[in-house]
Amino acid sequence: MLNTYRLDNPETDEVLVLDRRSYIWAALGGPFYLVAKQLYLLAIAMVVVMAAIGAGAVVGLAFSVYLFDASLTGLITMLAIVIAAFVLNGIVAVRLVRYGYRRKGWEEQRA
């Protein structure tokens, strides 16, 4: 699920490793993570994706409140929804970074 990617720039011999730390920064930063990687158009796409993930999380939270009220099960469900939204946000952002660098001519190596 949280794969590690290694991207090499054949022109400058630069190496970019997208590992678990990248997923954390991507989950917390979202589009800002893509801006830091100089992928501006993909950052705009990430804003749209992040809004969709947020909307889905809000719907899931509202549904869990409706189903479970103020029980421990409802609290655990709400926590799981929030964590899943952050994980999904990180996965999408890292995949967009990987896509952006591959479009720039970077080669993917097995990590």
CNS distance restraints for C-alpha pairs under 8 A (distance, minus, plus):
assign (resid   2 and name CA) (resid  19 and name CA) 7.70 0.50 0.50
assign (resid   2 and name CA) (resid  20 and name CA) 6.79 0.50 0.50
assign (resid   2 and name CA) (resid  23 and name CA) 7.55 0.50 0.50
assign (resid   2 and name CA) (resid  91 and name CA) 7.12 0.50 0.50
assign (resid   3 and name CA) (resid  19 and name CA) 7.00 0.50 0.50
assign (resid   3 and name CA) (resid  20 and name CA) 7.94 0.50 0.50
assign (resid   4 and name CA) (resid  17 and name CA) 7.19 0.50 0.50
assign (resid   4 and name CA) (resid  18 and name CA) 5.55 0.50 0.50
assign (resid   4 and name CA) (resid  19 and name CA) 4.61 0.50 0.50
assign (resid   4 and name CA) (resid  20 and name CA) 7.18 0.50 0.50
assign (resid   4 and name CA) (resid 111 and name CA) 6.06 0.50 0.50
assign (resid   5 and name CA) (resid  17 and name CA) 5.73 0.50 0.50
assign (resid   5 and name CA) (resid  18 and name CA) 5.00 0.50 0.50
assign (resid   5 and name CA) (resid  19 and name CA) 6.59 0.50 0.50
assign (resid   5 and name CA) (resid  98 and name CA) 7.82 0.50 0.50
assign (resid   5 and name CA) (resid 108 and name CA) 7.15 0.50 0.50
assign (resid   5 and name CA) (resid 109 and name CA) 7.21 0.50 0.50
assign (resid   5 and name CA) (resid 110 and name CA) 6.87 0.50 0.50
assign (resid   5 and name CA) (resid 111 and name CA) 5.65 0.50 0.50
assign (resid   6 and name CA) (resid  15 and name CA) 6.99 0.50 0.50
assign (resid   6 and name CA) (resid  16 and name CA) 5.77 0.50 0.50
assign (resid   6 and name CA) (resid  17 and name CA) 4.48 0.50 0.50
assign (resid   6 and name CA) (resid  18 and name CA) 6.30 0.50 0.50
assign (resid   6 and name CA) (resid 108 and name CA) 5.79 0.50 0.50
assign (resid   6 and name CA) (resid 109 and name CA) 5.32 0.50 0.50
assign (resid   6 and name CA) (resid 110 and name CA) 6.44 0.50 0.50
assign (resid   6 and name CA) (resid 111 and name CA) 5.46 0.50 0.50
assign (resid   7 and name CA) (resid  15 and name CA) 5.75 0.50 0.50
assign (resid   7 and name CA) (resid  16 and name CA) 5.08 0.50 0.50
assign (resid   7 and name CA) (resid  17 and name CA) 6.32 0.50 0.50
assign (resid   7 and name CA) (resid  98 and name CA) 7.86 0.50 0.50
assign (resid   7 and name CA) (resid 101 and name CA) 7.67 0.50 0.50
assign (resid   7 and name CA) (resid 102 and name CA) 7.88 0.50 0.50
assign (resid   7 and name CA) (resid 106 and name CA) 5.98 0.50 0.50
assign (resid   7 and name CA) (resid 107 and name CA) 5.46 0.50 0.50
assign (resid   7 and name CA) (resid 108 and name CA) 4.49 0.50 0.50
assign (resid   7 and name CA) (resid 109 and name CA) 5.99 0.50 0.50
assign (resid   8 and name CA) (resid  13 and name CA) 6.38 0.50 0.50
assign (resid   8 and name CA) (resid  14 and name CA) 5.79 0.50 0.50
assign (resid   8 and name CA) (resid  15 and name CA) 4.63 0.50 0.50
assign (resid   8 and name CA) (resid  16 and name CA) 6.44 0.50 0.50
assign (resid   8 and name CA) (resid 106 and name CA) 5.42 0.50 0.50
assign (resid   8 and name CA) (resid 107 and name CA) 5.16 0.50 0.50
assign (resid   8 and name CA) (resid 108 and name CA) 6.33 0.50 0.50
assign (resid   8 and name CA) (resid 109 and name CA) 7.15 0.50 0.50
assign (resid   9 and name CA) (resid  13 and name CA) 5.21 0.50 0.50
assign (resid   9 and name CA) (resid  14 and name CA) 5.18 0.50 0.50
assign (resid   9 and name CA) (resid  15 and name CA) 6.45 0.50 0.50
assign (resid   9 and name CA) (resid 105 and name CA) 7.08 0.50 0.50
assign (resid   9 and name CA) (resid 106 and name CA) 4.62 0.50 0.50
assign (resid   9 and name CA) (resid 107 and name CA) 6.34 0.50 0.50
assign (resid  10 and name CA) (resid  14 and name CA) 7.64 0.50 0.50
assign (resid  10 and name CA) (resid 105 and name CA) 7.94 0.50 0.50
assign (resid  10 and name CA) (resid 106 and name CA) 6.65 0.50 0.50
assign (resid  10 and name CA) (resid 107 and name CA) 7.13 0.50 0.50
assign (resid  18 and name CA) (resid  22 and name CA) 5.43 0.50 0.50
assign (resid  18 and name CA) (resid  23 and name CA) 7.62 0.50 0.50
assign (resid  18 and name CA) (resid  94 and name CA) 7.21 0.50 0.50
assign (resid  19 and name CA) (resid  23 and name CA) 6.66 0.50 0.50
assign (resid  20 and name CA) (resid  24 and name CA) 6.50 0.50 0.50
assign (resid  21 and name CA) (resid  25 and name CA) 6.39 0.50 0.50
assign (resid  22 and name CA) (resid  26 and name CA) 5.92 0.50 0.50
assign (resid  22 and name CA) (resid  94 and name CA) 7.06 0.50 0.50
assign (resid  23 and name CA) (resid  27 and name CA) 5.93 0.50 0.50
assign (resid  23 and name CA) (resid  87 and name CA) 7.82 0.50 0.50
assign (resid  23 and name CA) (resid  90 and name CA) 4.87 0.50 0.50
assign (resid  23 and name CA) (resid  91 and name CA) 6.40 0.50 0.50
assign (resid  23 and name CA) (resid  93 and name CA) 7.83 0.50 0.50
assign (resid  23 and name CA) (resid  94 and name CA) 6.36 0.50 0.50
assign (resid  24 and name CA) (resid  28 and name CA) 6.27 0.50 0.50
assign (resid  24 and name CA) (resid  90 and name CA) 6.47 0.50 0.50
assign (resid  25 and name CA) (resid  29 and name CA) 5.74 0.50 0.50
assign (resid  25 and name CA) (resid  30 and name CA) 7.82 0.50 0.50
assign (resid  25 and name CA) (resid  33 and name CA) 6.81 0.50 0.50
assign (resid  25 and name CA) (resid  90 and name CA) 7.45 0.50 0.50
assign (resid  26 and name CA) (resid  30 and name CA) 5.12 0.50 0.50
assign (resid  26 and name CA) (resid  31 and name CA) 7.92 0.50 0.50
assign (resid  26 and name CA) (resid  33 and name CA) 5.52 0.50 0.50
assign (resid  26 and name CA) (resid  34 and name CA) 7.94 0.50 0.50
assign (resid  26 and name CA) (resid  89 and name CA) 7.12 0.50 0.50
assign (resid  26 and name CA) (resid  90 and name CA) 4.64 0.50 0.50
assign (resid  26 and name CA) (resid  91 and name CA) 7.69 0.50 0.50
assign (resid  26 and name CA) (resid  93 and name CA) 5.64 0.50 0.50
assign (resid  26 and name CA) (resid  94 and name CA) 6.44 0.50 0.50
assign (resid  27 and name CA) (resid  86 and name CA) 5.32 0.50 0.50
assign (resid  27 and name CA) (resid  87 and name CA) 6.28 0.50 0.50
assign (resid  27 and name CA) (resid  88 and name CA) 7.63 0.50 0.50
assign (resid  27 and name CA) (resid  89 and name CA) 5.09 0.50 0.50
assign (resid  27 and name CA) (resid  90 and name CA) 3.72 0.50 0.50
assign (resid  27 and name CA) (resid  91 and name CA) 7.51 0.50 0.50
assign (resid  27 and name CA) (resid  93 and name CA) 7.33 0.50 0.50
assign (resid  28 and name CA) (resid  86 and name CA) 7.33 0.50 0.50
assign (resid  28 and name CA) (resid  90 and name CA) 7.46 0.50 0.50
assign (resid  29 and name CA) (resid  33 and name CA) 5.18 0.50 0.50
assign (resid  30 and name CA) (resid  34 and name CA) 7.06 0.50 0.50
assign (resid  30 and name CA) (resid  43 and name CA) 7.94 0.50 0.50
assign (resid  30 and name CA) (resid  46 and name CA) 6.76 0.50 0.50
assign (resid  30 and name CA) (resid  47 and name CA) 7.56 0.50 0.50
assign (resid  30 and name CA) (resid  50 and name CA) 7.20 0.50 0.50
assign (resid  30 and name CA) (resid  89 and name CA) 6.68 0.50 0.50
assign (resid  30 and name CA) (resid  90 and name CA) 7.06 0.50 0.50
assign (resid  30 and name CA) (resid  93 and name CA) 6.20 0.50 0.50
assign (resid  31 and name CA) (resid  35 and name CA) 6.29 0.50 0.50
assign (resid  31 and name CA) (resid  42 and name CA) 7.98 0.50 0.50
assign (resid  31 and name CA) (resid  43 and name CA) 4.59 0.50 0.50
assign (resid  31 and name CA) (resid  44 and name CA) 7.00 0.50 0.50
assign (resid  31 and name CA) (resid  46 and name CA) 5.39 0.50 0.50
assign (resid  31 and name CA) (resid  47 and name CA) 5.95 0.50 0.50
assign (resid  31 and name CA) (resid  93 and name CA) 7.47 0.50 0.50
assign (resid  32 and name CA) (resid  36 and name CA) 6.10 0.50 0.50
assign (resid  32 and name CA) (resid  43 and name CA) 7.09 0.50 0.50
assign (resid  33 and name CA) (resid  37 and name CA) 6.49 0.50 0.50
assign (resid  33 and name CA) (resid  43 and name CA) 7.98 0.50 0.50
assign (resid  33 and name CA) (resid  93 and name CA) 7.60 0.50 0.50
assign (resid  34 and name CA) (resid  38 and name CA) 6.32 0.50 0.50
assign (resid  34 and name CA) (resid  39 and name CA) 5.30 0.50 0.50
assign (resid  34 and name CA) (resid  40 and name CA) 6.78 0.50 0.50
assign (resid  34 and name CA) (resid  42 and name CA) 6.90 0.50 0.50
assign (resid  34 and name CA) (resid  43 and name CA) 5.24 0.50 0.50
assign (resid  34 and name CA) (resid  93 and name CA) 7.15 0.50 0.50
assign (resid  34 and name CA) (resid  96 and name CA) 7.91 0.50 0.50
assign (resid  34 and name CA) (resid  97 and name CA) 6.47 0.50 0.50
assign (resid  35 and name CA) (resid  39 and name CA) 5.47 0.50 0.50
assign (resid  35 and name CA) (resid  40 and name CA) 5.47 0.50 0.50
assign (resid  35 and name CA) (resid  43 and name CA) 6.04 0.50 0.50
assign (resid  37 and name CA) (resid  97 and name CA) 7.43 0.50 0.50
assign (resid  39 and name CA) (resid  43 and name CA) 6.16 0.50 0.50
assign (resid  39 and name CA) (resid  97 and name CA) 7.34 0.50 0.50
assign (resid  39 and name CA) (resid 100 and name CA) 6.60 0.50 0.50
assign (resid  40 and name CA) (resid  44 and name CA) 6.58 0.50 0.50
assign (resid  41 and name CA) (resid  45 and name CA) 6.54 0.50 0.50
assign (resid  42 and name CA) (resid  46 and name CA) 6.07 0.50 0.50
assign (resid  42 and name CA) (resid  96 and name CA) 6.70 0.50 0.50
assign (resid  42 and name CA) (resid  97 and name CA) 7.95 0.50 0.50
assign (resid  42 and name CA) (resid 100 and name CA) 7.34 0.50 0.50
assign (resid  43 and name CA) (resid  47 and name CA) 6.36 0.50 0.50
assign (resid  44 and name CA) (resid  48 and name CA) 6.81 0.50 0.50
assign (resid  45 and name CA) (resid  49 and name CA) 6.34 0.50 0.50
assign (resid  46 and name CA) (resid  50 and name CA) 5.79 0.50 0.50
assign (resid  46 and name CA) (resid  92 and name CA) 7.95 0.50 0.50
assign (resid  46 and name CA) (resid  93 and name CA) 6.83 0.50 0.50
assign (resid  46 and name CA) (resid  96 and name CA) 8.00 0.50 0.50
assign (resid  47 and name CA) (resid  51 and name CA) 6.14 0.50 0.50
assign (resid  48 and name CA) (resid  52 and name CA) 6.35 0.50 0.50
assign (resid  49 and name CA) (resid  53 and name CA) 6.20 0.50 0.50
assign (resid  50 and name CA) (resid  54 and name CA) 6.01 0.50 0.50
assign (resid  50 and name CA) (resid  89 and name CA) 6.56 0.50 0.50
assign (resid  51 and name CA) (resid  55 and name CA) 6.03 0.50 0.50
assign (resid  52 and name CA) (resid  56 and name CA) 6.12 0.50 0.50
assign (resid  53 and name CA) (resid  57 and name CA) 6.14 0.50 0.50
assign (resid  53 and name CA) (resid  85 and name CA) 6.30 0.50 0.50
assign (resid  53 and name CA) (resid  88 and name CA) 7.75 0.50 0.50
assign (resid  53 and name CA) (resid  89 and name CA) 7.18 0.50 0.50
assign (resid  54 and name CA) (resid  58 and name CA) 6.16 0.50 0.50
assign (resid  54 and name CA) (resid  85 and name CA) 7.15 0.50 0.50
assign (resid  55 and name CA) (resid  59 and name CA) 6.21 0.50 0.50
assign (resid  56 and name CA) (resid  60 and name CA) 6.08 0.50 0.50
assign (resid  57 and name CA) (resid  61 and name CA) 6.00 0.50 0.50
assign (resid  57 and name CA) (resid  81 and name CA) 6.29 0.50 0.50
assign (resid  57 and name CA) (resid  82 and name CA) 6.71 0.50 0.50
assign (resid  57 and name CA) (resid  85 and name CA) 6.32 0.50 0.50
assign (resid  58 and name CA) (resid  62 and name CA) 6.08 0.50 0.50
assign (resid  59 and name CA) (resid  63 and name CA) 6.07 0.50 0.50
assign (resid  60 and name CA) (resid  64 and name CA) 6.08 0.50 0.50
assign (resid  60 and name CA) (resid  78 and name CA) 7.90 0.50 0.50
assign (resid  60 and name CA) (resid  81 and name CA) 6.85 0.50 0.50
assign (resid  61 and name CA) (resid  65 and name CA) 6.18 0.50 0.50
assign (resid  61 and name CA) (resid  78 and name CA) 5.71 0.50 0.50
assign (resid  61 and name CA) (resid  81 and name CA) 6.93 0.50 0.50
assign (resid  62 and name CA) (resid  66 and name CA) 6.19 0.50 0.50
assign (resid  63 and name CA) (resid  67 and name CA) 6.12 0.50 0.50
assign (resid  64 and name CA) (resid  68 and name CA) 5.76 0.50 0.50
assign (resid  64 and name CA) (resid  69 and name CA) 7.44 0.50 0.50
assign (resid  64 and name CA) (resid  74 and name CA) 6.02 0.50 0.50
assign (resid  64 and name CA) (resid  77 and name CA) 6.71 0.50 0.50
assign (resid  64 and name CA) (resid  78 and name CA) 6.65 0.50 0.50
assign (resid  65 and name CA) (resid  69 and name CA) 4.85 0.50 0.50
assign (resid  65 and name CA) (resid  70 and name CA) 7.12 0.50 0.50
assign (resid  65 and name CA) (resid  74 and name CA) 6.39 0.50 0.50
assign (resid  65 and name CA) (resid  78 and name CA) 7.99 0.50 0.50
assign (resid  67 and name CA) (resid  74 and name CA) 7.66 0.50 0.50
assign (resid  68 and name CA) (resid  73 and name CA) 6.63 0.50 0.50
assign (resid  68 and name CA) (resid  74 and name CA) 4.75 0.50 0.50
assign (resid  69 and name CA) (resid  74 and name CA) 6.34 0.50 0.50
assign (resid  70 and name CA) (resid  74 and name CA) 6.19 0.50 0.50
assign (resid  70 and name CA) (resid  75 and name CA) 7.10 0.50 0.50
assign (resid  71 and name CA) (resid  75 and name CA) 6.42 0.50 0.50
assign (resid  72 and name CA) (resid  76 and name CA) 6.20 0.50 0.50
assign (resid  73 and name CA) (resid  77 and name CA) 6.09 0.50 0.50
assign (resid  74 and name CA) (resid  78 and name CA) 6.08 0.50 0.50
assign (resid  75 and name CA) (resid  79 and name CA) 6.19 0.50 0.50
assign (resid  76 and name CA) (resid  80 and name CA) 6.13 0.50 0.50
assign (resid  77 and name CA) (resid  81 and name CA) 6.21 0.50 0.50
assign (resid  78 and name CA) (resid  82 and name CA) 6.34 0.50 0.50
assign (resid  79 and name CA) (resid  83 and name CA) 6.21 0.50 0.50
assign (resid  80 and name CA) (resid  84 and name CA) 5.96 0.50 0.50
assign (resid  81 and name CA) (resid  85 and name CA) 6.14 0.50 0.50
assign (resid  82 and name CA) (resid  86 and name CA) 6.42 0.50 0.50
assign (resid  83 and name CA) (resid  87 and name CA) 6.19 0.50 0.50
assign (resid  84 and name CA) (resid  88 and name CA) 6.00 0.50 0.50
assign (resid  85 and name CA) (resid  89 and name CA) 6.06 0.50 0.50
assign (resid  86 and name CA) (resid  90 and name CA) 6.24 0.50 0.50
assign (resid  87 and name CA) (resid  91 and name CA) 6.21 0.50 0.50
assign (resid  88 and name CA) (resid  92 and name CA) 6.15 0.50 0.50
assign (resid  89 and name CA) (resid  93 and name CA) 6.17 0.50 0.50
assign (resid  90 and name CA) (resid  94 and name CA) 6.13 0.50 0.50
assign (resid  91 and name CA) (resid  95 and name CA) 6.18 0.50 0.50
assign (resid  92 and name CA) (resid  96 and name CA) 6.14 0.50 0.50
assign (resid  93 and name CA) (resid  97 and name CA) 6.25 0.50 0.50
assign (resid  94 and name CA) (resid  98 and name CA) 6.15 0.50 0.50
assign (resid  95 and name CA) (resid  99 and name CA) 6.05 0.50 0.50
assign (resid  96 and name CA) (resid 100 and name CA) 6.00 0.50 0.50
assign (resid  97 and name CA) (resid 101 and name CA) 6.16 0.50 0.50
assign (resid  98 and name CA) (resid 102 and name CA) 6.15 0.50 0.50
assign (resid  99 and name CA) (resid 103 and name CA) 6.19 0.50 0.50
assign (resid 100 and name CA) (resid 104 and name CA) 6.38 0.50 0.50
assign (resid 101 and name CA) (resid 105 and name CA) 6.60 0.50 0.50
assign (resid 101 and name CA) (resid 106 and name CA) 5.56 0.50 0.50
assign (resid 102 and name CA) (resid 106 and name CA) 4.80 0.50 0.50
assign (resid 102 and name CA) (resid 107 and name CA) 6.25 0.50 0.50
assign (resid 102 and name CA) (resid 108 and name CA) 7.29 0.50 0.50
